[in-house]
């Protein structure tokens, strides 16, 4: 299970760096898998890390969304000028 989670984490990070839009969903899904694994193996201390990673992913997703939509708005304004 840890191999699967590690590989999924690496893939999610790489796709996020490449700015693939659905990577954010994969990143959040990955954190859900980690949380279930940590609860199952009673590694409660690492749940703090999972919570922090989830918050960071949500913040990154929000920033990416705002940046991508502001770029679209500015491109539309240039096209209409």
N, C-alpha and C positions, 0 to 999 in steps of 0.2 A: 504494500500500500504506500509506503513512504517513497518508493521509486516513482510510482505513478504521480504522487503529489509533487515531488521535486521536478519531474519532467514537465508536468502541467504548469508549474510556477515559472519555469524557464521559458516555456513557449509563450505564456501570457505576457511576461516581461518583454520578450523580443517583439511580439506583435504590437505591444503598446508603444515601444520605441519607434517602430515603423509607422505609427499613427494609423493603424488599421482600426476602423471605428468599432467593430464588434469585439475587439480585444478587451474593452472595459467590461463587457458582460462575462467574458471568460475569466478575467481577473477576479471579479466578484464571485462567480461560481466556484472558482478555485478556493477562495477564502471560506466558503460554506463547507466544502469538502474538508479543508483543514480543521475547521471548528468541530465537525462531526468526529474526525479522527482523534483530535485532542481530547474531546469528551469521552470517547470510547476507551482511550488508553489512559485516562485520568491524568493528563498532563495539563492541569489547569493553569499553571503559570504561563504557558505559551498562548493561552487565549487572549492575553493582553496584546501580544504581538499580532495575532490575527485581527483583533479589533482595530489596532493601529493601522494595519495594512488595508483593512476595509475602508477606514476613514480616508486614508491617503488615496485609494483608488477612486472613491466617490468625489474627493476634491479634484483629482486629476481629470476625471470624466467631466465634471462641471466646467472646469477651466477650458478643456478641449472643446466642449460644446459652445461655450461663449465665444472663444476665439474663432472657431470655424464659422459660426453664424455671423460674427462681426465682419469677417472677410467676405462673406457672401453679400452682405449689405453694402460694403464699400465697393465691391465689384459692380453691383447693380447701379449704384450712384454714378460711377465712372461711365458705365455703359449708357446711361440716360442723359449724360451731360452733353 
